[in-house]
């Protein structure tokens, strides 16, 4: 399960329904379910970093960007 916007979730499901989906339980949450055997690890990493960056304190973002060059 990955956090996404509702718009991104719909786009992912439309583009690749064999990988991305949601169940009725998650309909009202900005999350997308992923079939593990089809998960693109680069996409997963990028999603996790993007979600973390949106919530991380500035001091952590600054330290992370200094260490990784913002990647």
BELQUIMO-V940859 format. One line per field, one symbol per residue. psi: psi as a letter, one per 30 degrees, with the letter a starting at -180 (. if undefined). burial: # if it has 24 or more other ideal C-beta (glycine too) atoms within 12 Angstrom, else .. Layout:
# BELQUIMO-V940859
psi = ???
burial = ???
This chain:
# BELQUIMO-V940859
psi = kkklleeeeeeeeeeiffekllleegegkilkkkjefgkjeeeeeeeeeeeeeffkleeeeeeeeeefgg.
burial = .#.#....#..##......###........####............#........................
